[in-house]
Amino acid sequence: MLCVTDHPAEHHVTRVGVVGAGQLAFMMGEASPGVGVSITVLAATPDDPAVATCDHAVIGDAHDVDAIERLSEEVDVVTFDHELVDLVHLAQLERRGVVLRPSASSLRFAVDKTFQRQALSDAGLPVPRFLAVNSSREPHVSDFLDTLNGPPVLKAARGGYDGRGVLFPASRAETLAMIDELSAKGEVLIEERLDLLGEVAQLVVRGNDGSIVLYPLVTTVQSDGMCVEVRMPAEVSAQLADDAAALGRRIATLIEVVGILAIELFVTTAGLVINEVALRPHNSGHWTIEGSVTSQFANHLRAVSGQPLGDTSPTHAYAVMVNLVGGEEPSSLDAALRVPGAFVHDYAKSWRPGRKLGHVTALGDDAQLAHVTAWKSARAYGTKTRET
Ligand code: ADP
């Protein structure tokens, strides 16, 4: 007798919707054929980068609940390219049966920095000391500032990225003025400024069944609040890498994320301190496209579509990723591509000085050579960020 099985254990879905059509959705689109899913993006305009690499586009605003609903009608599951979303809208859609991965309650950790700090701190996890305020005149501000060893860091609780919405006042007077400047747009986090020995990022993937895999810890290098370079593996002790992995598992479980979770961590003399979490593919994982058996984009799509997670082992001993940033002159993609050994990604975004336009990865058995190759290509492109 002919037996037709319908693989009851394999109930993964194939139509993925992505809210936002920037570079992360662009690279999800590139990864999608290998994962066996099709992608429909919610794009603000037909010129958004990911429209070129994804299968379909719905044109609309990520803040418009009807636009996300139109997207959801075309797909089985909805995921995200960015965190600039309205959680009330998302919860409404979930109540109407739309499947969001990650869910609205998971996303709250990424959308709202105050909630994130509080929830992680309540769980006993290491975060900088902080106070959330709406004005410099609130009663606890002075007392909190008095407990710090110097000026704090100020952060917009919502909407910041690439260092936008993060301020470093030099004096008490400047601190108060900057709190009021930032609070014009919403809640402000006043945060203890830590002495950083370095910064690292732990990328975690959590499947729809709760399974977890981790990528190797990486070093991230920032300049003016923007990530300029990522090095795999992180230049830290084995103990610190183990601590980061343990934190990664705990946080992924706490958040109940489905998909990629990126955890940015400060390295301090007292150990690791959590800076922030992102619930989407992350700049610190772009090296995985060529440098890992399964890229972060493929693993994100596997997770949100309900498939088993892929192997996160690196393909080479070292990987270095450098962001391609618009310089004073229009960039030269050809010049960047001419550098042997450089894997160049251009996100098809319009050129603007200081804008992240792509990235380049170099791999190998020699950390220094990978570093030189990646920077050579980035310089040829026109990137002016400071080399480290
Ligand atoms: P964004 O969300 O815009 O990426 P972050 O919160 O990651 O901003 O801050 C950007 C950078 O500012 C960090 O990578 C770090 O270099 C520095 N920074 C942020 N918070 C602190 C802090 N509490 N102490 C010291 N440096 C900080």
Residues whose N, C-alpha, C, O or C-beta is under 5 A from the ligand:
A	BS01	ADP	P128 V153 G160 Y161 D162 G163 R164 V166 E191 E192 R193 L194 Q222 G225
